[in-house]
Amino acid sequence: MNIAVYLGAKSGNNPIYAEKVKELGTWIAKNGYSLVYGGSNVGLMGVLSDAVKDNGGKLIGGGVKVKKIIGISLCGLVATSVTEL
């Protein structure tokens, strides 16, 4: 099963956000699910994807292709889906 999560590319104002996101990523991986997300490795999205990857889970990244790509992509994705605008 795939679980889609949308999070910010920043860490937020409270450290508990990163703590809870890490717990979610660990839970996703330990229960055999795959994470579907924006493909970034920064902010809370990075915390989540690292937790999934570090616990043996699969990452599926999606994004939008524009004339200039803004952001950082994560290596280790098992699949990608890009929508062109």
DOKOLVO-565156 format. One record per residue: residue in one letter; chain; x, y, z of N, C-alpha, C in turn. Coordinates in pm, 1 decimal, padded with zeros to 6 digits, always signed. Each point is the difference from the previous one (the first is absolute). Last residue first. Layout:
# DOKOLVO-565156
<atom aa="A" ch="A" n_u="X" n_v="Y" n_w="Z" ca_u="X" ca_v="Y" ca_w="Z" c_u="X" c_v="Y" c_w="Z"/>
...
END
This chain:
# DOKOLVO-565156
<atom aa="L" ch="A" n_u="+00406.0" n_v="+02131.9" n_w="-01677.6" ca_u="-00086.0" ca_v="+00117.5" ca_w="-00012.3" c_u="+00049.8" c_v="+00089.6" c_w="-00110.2"/>
<atom aa="E" ch="A" n_u="+00038.2" n_v="-00555.7" n_w="+00164.3" ca_u="+00060.5" ca_v="+00115.6" ca_w="-00066.6" c_u="-00102.8" c_v="+00111.1" c_w="-00014.9"/>
<atom aa="T" ch="A" n_u="+00092.8" n_v="-00432.0" n_w="+00353.2" ca_u="-00100.8" ca_v="+00065.8" ca_w="-00081.5" c_u="+00061.4" c_v="+00123.7" c_w="-00060.5"/>
<atom aa="V" ch="A" n_u="+00198.5" n_v="-00489.4" n_w="+00217.2" ca_u="+00016.1" ca_v="+00143.3" ca_w="-00022.2" c_u="-00110.3" c_v="+00049.8" c_w="-00092.4"/>
<atom aa="S" ch="A" n_u="+00180.0" n_v="-00432.3" n_w="+00337.8" ca_u="-00109.2" ca_v="+00040.9" ca_w="-00086.6" c_u="+00009.3" c_v="+00150.2" c_w="-00013.5"/>
<atom aa="T" ch="A" n_u="+00318.5" n_v="-00461.8" n_w="+00175.6" ca_u="-00030.7" ca_v="+00142.4" ca_w="-00003.5" c_u="-00116.1" c_v="+00022.4" c_w="-00095.1"/>
<atom aa="A" ch="A" n_u="+00269.9" n_v="-00415.4" n_w="+00323.1" ca_u="-00080.2" ca_v="+00042.7" ca_w="-00115.8" c_u="-00018.2" c_v="+00149.8" c_w="+00007.4"/>
<atom aa="V" ch="A" n_u="+00272.9" n_v="-00218.7" n_w="+00310.4" ca_u="-00025.0" ca_v="-00120.0" ca_w="-00079.3" c_u="-00083.9" c_v="+00031.3" c_w="-00122.2"/>
<atom aa="L" ch="A" n_u="+00369.2" n_v="+00314.3" n_w="+00289.5" ca_u="-00140.5" ca_v="-00020.4" ca_w="-00033.5" c_u="-00013.8" c_v="-00129.2" c_w="-00079.6"/>
<atom aa="G" ch="A" n_u="+00415.2" n_v="+00208.8" n_w="+00159.0" ca_u="-00053.2" ca_v="-00116.2" ca_w="+00068.8" c_u="-00146.9" c_v="-00023.0" c_w="-00026.9"/>
<atom aa="C" ch="A" n_u="+00243.7" n_v="+00490.6" n_w="+00002.2" ca_u="+00041.5" ca_v="-00125.5" ca_w="-00061.6" c_u="-00059.7" c_v="-00114.4" c_w="+00080.6"/>
<atom aa="L" ch="A" n_u="-00200.1" n_v="+00510.9" n_w="-00039.3" ca_u="+00060.1" ca_v="-00101.2" ca_w="+00084.8" c_u="+00037.9" c_v="-00122.7" c_w="-00080.6"/>
<atom aa="S" ch="A" n_u="-00051.9" n_v="+00561.6" n_w="-00115.2" ca_u="-00058.0" ca_v="-00132.6" ca_w="-00011.5" c_u="+00078.4" c_v="-00099.4" c_w="+00084.0"/>
<atom aa="I" ch="A" n_u="-00095.4" n_v="+00558.4" n_w="+00017.1" ca_u="+00101.1" ca_v="-00104.4" ca_w="+00005.1" c_u="-00071.0" c_v="-00134.6" c_w="-00007.0"/>
<atom aa="G" ch="A" n_u="-00128.2" n_v="+00536.7" n_w="-00178.4" ca_u="-00006.0" ca_v="-00098.3" ca_w="+00107.1" c_u="+00107.0" c_v="-00105.3" c_w="-00015.4"/>
<atom aa="I" ch="A" n_u="-00223.7" n_v="+00266.2" n_w="-00408.5" ca_u="+00036.2" ca_v="+00062.0" ca_w="+00127.1" c_u="-00014.0" c_v="-00106.7" c_w="+00107.7"/>
<atom aa="I" ch="A" n_u="+00038.8" n_v="+00046.6" n_w="-00573.5" ca_u="-00026.9" ca_v="-00084.9" ca_w="+00115.4" c_u="+00051.5" c_v="+00069.5" c_w="+00125.3"/>
<atom aa="K" ch="A" n_u="-00176.7" n_v="+00196.4" n_w="-00484.0" ca_u="+00112.8" ca_v="+00002.9" ca_w="+00091.7" c_u="-00037.5" c_v="-00082.5" c_w="+00122.8"/>
<atom aa="K" ch="A" n_u="-00304.2" n_v="-00002.5" n_w="-00351.4" ca_u="+00118.5" ca_v="+00040.5" ca_w="-00074.3" c_u="+00124.2" c_v="+00003.7" c_w="+00087.0"/>
<atom aa="V" ch="A" n_u="-00356.8" n_v="-00338.1" n_w="+00169.7" ca_u="-00017.5" ca_v="+00135.6" ca_w="-00051.7" c_u="+00128.2" c_v="+00039.5" c_w="-00072.0"/>
<atom aa="K" ch="A" n_u="-00267.6" n_v="-00453.7" n_w="+00234.0" ca_u="+00110.8" ca_v="+00045.8" ca_w="-00082.8" c_u="-00036.3" c_v="+00137.5" c_w="-00056.9"/>
<atom aa="V" ch="A" n_u="-00156.9" n_v="-00282.4" n_w="+00461.7" ca_u="-00044.2" ca_v="+00073.6" ca_w="-00117.4" c_u="+00122.8" c_v="+00047.9" c_w="-00075.2"/>
<atom aa="G" ch="A" n_u="-00087.8" n_v="-00447.1" n_w="+00347.5" ca_u="+00031.5" ca_v="+00140.5" ca_w="-00008.8" c_u="-00054.6" c_v="+00060.6" c_w="-00126.8"/>
<atom aa="G" ch="A" n_u="+00086.7" n_v="-00474.7" n_w="+00358.3" ca_u="-00074.0" ca_v="+00064.0" ca_w="-00108.3" c_u="+00036.9" c_v="+00146.3" c_w="-00004.2"/>
<atom aa="G" ch="A" n_u="+00189.9" n_v="-00512.6" n_w="+00219.7" ca_u="-00005.5" ca_v="+00145.5" ca_w="-00006.0" c_u="-00076.7" c_v="+00049.2" c_w="-00119.1"/>
<atom aa="I" ch="A" n_u="+00074.3" n_v="-00443.5" n_w="+00348.4" ca_u="-00050.2" ca_v="+00030.6" ca_w="-00133.5" c_u="-00019.9" c_v="+00150.6" c_w="-00005.1"/>
<atom aa="L" ch="A" n_u="+00266.5" n_v="-00399.1" n_w="+00328.8" ca_u="-00038.2" ca_v="+00138.4" ca_w="-00026.4" c_u="-00045.5" c_v="+00013.8" c_w="-00144.1"/>
<atom aa="K" ch="A" n_u="+00056.1" n_v="-00416.3" n_w="+00411.6" ca_u="+00014.5" ca_v="+00044.1" ca_w="-00138.3" c_u="-00053.6" c_v="+00141.8" c_w="-00014.8"/>
<atom aa="G" ch="A" n_u="+00231.1" n_v="-00262.0" n_w="+00456.1" ca_u="-00120.8" ca_v="+00024.1" ca_w="-00078.7" c_u="+00031.8" c_v="+00049.0" c_w="-00140.5"/>
<atom aa="G" ch="A" n_u="+00300.5" n_v="-00107.0" n_w="+00397.6" ca_u="-00021.1" ca_v="-00099.9" ca_w="-00104.4" c_u="-00124.9" c_v="+00018.9" c_w="-00083.6"/>
<atom aa="N" ch="A" n_u="+00194.9" n_v="+00288.3" n_w="+00355.6" ca_u="-00066.0" ca_v="-00117.7" ca_w="+00057.9" c_u="-00041.8" c_v="-00101.4" c_w="-00105.9"/>
<atom aa="D" ch="A" n_u="+00209.0" n_v="+00418.7" n_w="-00105.8" ca_u="+00087.1" ca_v="-00056.7" ca_w="+00102.9" c_u="-00057.9" c_v="-00125.1" c_w="+00063.8"/>
<atom aa="K" ch="A" n_u="-00258.8" n_v="+00250.7" n_w="-00319.7" ca_u="+00115.2" ca_v="-00065.5" ca_w="-00062.9" c_u="+00087.9" c_v="-00070.1" c_w="+00103.0"/>
<atom aa="V" ch="A" n_u="-00364.1" n_v="+00256.4" n_w="+00158.7" ca_u="-00049.4" ca_v="-00114.7" ca_w="-00078.0" c_u="+00118.5" c_v="-00077.6" c_w="-00056.5"/>
<atom aa="A" ch="A" n_u="+00101.8" n_v="+00396.1" n_w="+00221.9" ca_u="-00048.1" ca_v="-00100.6" ca_w="+00095.0" c_u="-00051.0" c_v="-00123.5" c_w="-00072.7"/>
<atom aa="D" ch="A" n_u="+00132.4" n_v="+00372.6" n_w="-00259.2" ca_u="+00115.4" ca_v="-00064.0" ca_w="+00064.4" c_u="-00043.9" c_v="-00110.4" c_w="+00095.6"/>
<atom aa="S" ch="A" n_u="-00334.4" n_v="+00265.8" n_w="-00198.9" ca_u="+00059.4" ca_v="-00092.9" ca_w="-00096.2" c_u="+00122.6" c_v="-00069.6" c_w="+00057.4"/>
<atom aa="L" ch="A" n_u="-00212.9" n_v="+00329.1" n_w="+00270.5" ca_u="-00087.8" ca_v="-00113.9" ca_w="-00025.7" c_u="+00065.5" c_v="-00100.8" c_w="-00093.2"/>
<atom aa="V" ch="A" n_u="+00225.0" n_v="+00404.1" n_w="+00082.2" ca_u="-00004.3" ca_v="-00079.9" ca_w="+00123.7" c_u="-00082.4" c_v="-00125.7" c_w="-00023.3"/>
<atom aa="G" ch="A" n_u="+00004.6" n_v="+00314.2" n_w="-00346.3" ca_u="+00127.6" ca_v="-00070.7" ca_w="+00011.0" c_u="+00006.4" c_v="-00087.8" c_w="+00123.5"/>
<atom aa="M" ch="A" n_u="-00370.5" n_v="+00279.8" n_w="-00062.1" ca_u="-00003.6" ca_v="-00105.7" ca_w="-00101.1" c_u="+00128.5" c_v="-00082.3" c_w="+00003.9"/>
<atom aa="L" ch="A" n_u="-00035.0" n_v="+00380.4" n_w="+00274.1" ca_u="-00074.6" ca_v="-00114.3" ca_w="+00054.3" c_u="-00011.4" c_v="-00113.2" c_w="-00101.6"/>
<atom aa="G" ch="A" n_u="+00390.2" n_v="+00313.7" n_w="-00127.0" ca_u="-00108.9" ca_v="+00027.1" ca_w="+00093.5" c_u="-00067.5" c_v="-00125.6" c_w="+00052.0"/>
<atom aa="V" ch="A" n_u="+00258.0" n_v="-00093.4" n_w="-00440.6" ca_u="+00019.2" ca_v="+00112.1" ca_w="+00090.9" c_u="-00122.0" c_v="+00015.9" c_w="+00090.9"/>
<atom aa="N" ch="A" n_u="+00082.5" n_v="-00295.8" n_w="-00396.5" ca_u="+00073.7" ca_v="-00049.0" ca_w="+00117.3" c_u="+00030.4" c_v="+00114.0" c_w="+00097.1"/>
<atom aa="S" ch="A" n_u="-00398.3" n_v="-00139.2" n_w="-00413.7" ca_u="+00101.2" ca_v="+00089.4" ca_w="+00054.6" c_u="+00071.9" c_v="-00064.3" c_w="+00118.4"/>
<atom aa="G" ch="A" n_u="-00390.2" n_v="-00166.5" n_w="-00273.7" ca_u="+00134.5" ca_v="-00034.6" ca_w="-00045.1" c_u="+00111.8" c_v="+00085.7" c_w="+00055.6"/>
<atom aa="G" ch="A" n_u="-00513.8" n_v="-00031.3" n_w="+00074.2" ca_u="+00051.6" ca_v="+00091.0" ca_w="-00101.1" c_u="+00142.1" c_v="-00023.7" c_w="-00046.2"/>
<atom aa="Y" ch="A" n_u="-00302.7" n_v="-00412.6" n_w="+00182.9" ca_u="+00016.5" ca_v="+00137.7" ca_w="+00046.4" c_u="+00065.3" c_v="+00082.6" c_w="-00109.8"/>
<atom aa="V" ch="A" n_u="-00164.6" n_v="-00522.4" n_w="+00192.5" ca_u="-00016.5" ca_v="+00080.5" ca_w="-00120.4" c_u="+00004.2" c_v="+00145.0" c_w="+00045.8"/>
<atom aa="L" ch="A" n_u="+00164.4" n_v="-00496.8" n_w="+00226.9" ca_u="-00032.6" ca_v="+00140.9" ca_w="+00013.3" c_u="-00008.2" c_v="+00064.6" c_w="-00137.4"/>
<atom aa="S" ch="A" n_u="-00090.4" n_v="-00531.7" n_w="+00182.0" ca_u="+00085.9" ca_v="+00089.1" ca_w="-00077.8" c_u="-00048.3" c_v="+00142.6" c_w="+00018.9"/>
<atom aa="Y" ch="A" n_u="-00040.6" n_v="-00461.0" n_w="+00339.6" ca_u="-00062.8" ca_v="+00091.5" ca_w="-00093.4" c_u="+00106.5" c_v="+00078.0" c_w="-00077.3"/>
<atom aa="G" ch="A" n_u="+00042.3" n_v="-00336.1" n_w="+00378.1" ca_u="+00007.5" ca_v="-00047.0" ca_w="-00137.9" c_u="-00066.8" c_v="+00088.5" c_w="-00103.3"/>
<atom aa="N" ch="A" n_u="+00080.8" n_v="+00050.5" n_w="+00494.0" ca_u="-00124.1" ca_v="-00069.9" ca_w="-00033.1" c_u="-00008.5" c_v="-00039.0" c_w="-00147.1"/>
<atom aa="K" ch="A" n_u="+00369.7" n_v="+00246.6" n_w="+00183.7" ca_u="-00008.9" ca_v="-00122.2" ca_w="+00081.3" c_u="-00125.9" c_v="-00081.5" c_w="-00030.3"/>
<atom aa="A" ch="A" n_u="+00068.7" n_v="+00430.5" n_w="-00212.7" ca_u="+00096.6" ca_v="-00101.3" ca_w="-00044.1" c_u="-00017.7" c_v="-00131.4" c_w="+00074.3"/>
<atom aa="I" ch="A" n_u="-00271.0" n_v="+00367.3" n_w="+00131.4" ca_u="-00028.9" ca_v="-00035.4" ca_w="-00139.9" c_u="+00091.5" c_v="-00113.4" c_w="-00045.0"/>
<atom aa="W" ch="A" n_u="+00082.7" n_v="+00186.5" n_w="+00424.6" ca_u="-00120.6" ca_v="-00083.9" ca_w="-00000.7" c_u="-00032.7" c_v="-00045.8" c_w="-00142.2"/>
<atom aa="T" ch="A" n_u="+00348.3" n_v="+00310.4" n_w="+00054.5" ca_u="+00039.6" ca_v="-00129.8" ca_w="+00054.1" c_u="-00117.1" c_v="-00097.4" c_w="-00003.5"/>
<atom aa="G" ch="A" n_u="-00087.4" n_v="+00442.6" n_w="-00119.2" ca_u="+00082.2" ca_v="-00066.0" ca_w="-00100.7" c_u="+00045.6" c_v="-00137.9" c_w="+00043.6"/>
<atom aa="L" ch="A" n_u="-00235.3" n_v="+00267.7" n_w="+00312.0" ca_u="-00087.4" ca_v="-00042.5" ca_w="-00109.6" c_u="+00079.0" c_v="-00074.5" c_w="-00106.2"/>
<atom aa="E" ch="A" n_u="+00241.3" n_v="+00196.8" n_w="+00351.7" ca_u="-00077.6" ca_v="-00115.8" ca_w="+00049.0" c_u="-00091.1" c_v="-00053.6" c_w="-00110.0"/>
<atom aa="K" ch="A" n_u="+00227.4" n_v="+00395.8" n_w="-00091.3" ca_u="+00094.1" ca_v="-00112.4" ca_w="+00002.5" c_u="-00069.5" c_v="-00126.7" c_w="+00048.7"/>
<atom aa="V" ch="A" n_u="-00242.4" n_v="+00396.1" n_w="+00018.5" ca_u="+00015.9" ca_v="-00040.1" ca_w="-00139.5" c_u="+00096.0" c_v="-00118.6" c_w="-00009.9"/>
<atom aa="K" ch="A" n_u="-00056.8" n_v="+00201.9" n_w="+00419.5" ca_u="-00119.6" ca_v="-00077.0" ca_w="-00036.4" c_u="+00006.5" c_v="-00047.7" c_w="-00145.1"/>
<atom aa="E" ch="A" n_u="+00353.0" n_v="+00277.5" n_w="+00160.2" ca_u="-00005.1" ca_v="-00123.3" ca_w="+00079.7" c_u="-00117.3" c_v="-00088.2" c_w="-00043.2"/>
<atom aa="A" ch="A" n_u="+00041.6" n_v="+00431.4" n_w="-00184.7" ca_u="+00098.8" ca_v="-00091.5" ca_w="-00056.3" c_u="-00001.4" c_v="-00133.4" c_w="+00073.6"/>
<atom aa="Y" ch="A" n_u="-00278.1" n_v="+00336.4" n_w="+00172.3" ca_u="-00043.9" ca_v="-00035.7" ca_w="-00135.2" c_u="+00095.0" c_v="-00101.6" c_w="-00061.3"/>
<atom aa="I" ch="A" n_u="+00094.8" n_v="+00200.8" n_w="+00420.4" ca_u="-00086.5" ca_v="-00118.2" ca_w="+00008.9" c_u="-00051.2" c_v="-00041.5" c_w="-00137.2"/>
<atom aa="P" ch="A" n_u="+00266.6" n_v="+00402.1" n_w="+00082.8" ca_u="+00073.9" ca_v="-00125.1" ca_w="-00023.0" c_u="-00087.1" c_v="-00125.9" c_w="+00005.5"/>
<atom aa="N" ch="A" n_u="-00160.2" n_v="+00500.4" n_w="-00151.6" ca_u="+00001.5" ca_v="-00080.8" ca_w="+00121.4" c_u="+00071.1" c_v="-00132.6" c_w="-00028.4"/>
<atom aa="N" ch="A" n_u="-00087.6" n_v="+00340.5" n_w="-00335.3" ca_u="+00041.9" ca_v="+00078.1" ca_w="+00116.6" c_u="+00016.0" c_v="-00081.0" c_w="+00127.9"/>
<atom aa="G" ch="A" n_u="+00074.6" n_v="-00166.0" n_w="-00540.2" ca_u="-00103.9" ca_v="+00048.4" ca_w="+00089.8" c_u="+00058.4" c_v="+00068.1" c_w="+00122.3"/>
<atom aa="S" ch="A" n_u="+00220.0" n_v="-00196.6" n_w="-00408.8" ca_u="-00012.6" ca_v="-00083.1" ca_w="+00120.1" c_u="-00109.2" c_v="+00045.1" c_w="+00095.9"/>
<atom aa="K" ch="A" n_u="+00007.8" n_v="+00035.7" n_w="-00558.3" ca_u="+00067.1" ca_v="+00064.0" ca_w="+00113.5" c_u="-00028.7" c_v="-00084.7" c_w="+00123.9"/>
<atom aa="A" ch="A" n_u="-00197.1" n_v="-00085.1" n_w="-00422.1" ca_u="+00142.6" ca_v="-00012.9" ca_w="-00025.3" c_u="+00081.3" c_v="+00075.2" c_w="+00104.7"/>
<atom aa="G" ch="A" n_u="-00512.6" n_v="-00230.3" n_w="+00061.0" ca_u="+00077.5" ca_v="+00116.2" ca_w="-00040.3" c_u="+00146.4" c_v="-00033.4" c_w="-00022.8"/>
<atom aa="L" ch="A" n_u="-00399.9" n_v="-00367.2" n_w="-00078.9" ca_u="+00060.4" ca_v="+00076.1" ca_w="+00109.3" c_u="+00076.5" c_v="+00118.9" c_w="-00055.9"/>
<atom aa="Y" ch="A" n_u="-00350.8" n_v="-00451.6" n_w="-00121.2" ca_u="+00041.0" ca_v="+00132.4" ca_w="-00046.5" c_u="+00048.4" c_v="+00078.6" c_w="+00120.1"/>
<atom aa="V" ch="A" n_u="-00085.0" n_v="-00550.8" n_w="-00152.3" ca_u="+00012.2" ca_v="+00100.2" ca_w="+00105.4" c_u="+00047.2" c_v="+00130.1" c_w="-00064.0"/>
<atom aa="A" ch="A" n_u="-00207.3" n_v="-00539.0" n_w="-00117.6" ca_u="+00041.5" ca_v="+00131.3" ca_w="-00048.5" c_u="-00000.6" c_v="+00099.5" c_w="+00115.3"/>
<atom aa="I" ch="A" n_u="+00046.4" n_v="-00561.2" n_w="-00062.7" ca_u="-00054.6" ca_v="+00106.3" ca_w="+00083.8" c_u="+00056.4" c_v="+00131.4" c_w="-00050.9"/>
<atom aa="N" ch="A" n_u="-00077.3" n_v="-00545.4" n_w="-00190.1" ca_u="+00069.7" ca_v="+00128.2" ca_w="-00002.0" c_u="-00071.6" c_v="+00097.9" c_w="+00090.5"/>
<atom aa="M" ch="A" n_u="+00042.6" n_v="-00570.0" n_w="-00021.3" ca_u="-00084.0" ca_v="+00116.5" ca_w="+00000.0" c_u="+00089.0" c_v="+00123.5" c_w="+00000.0"/>
END
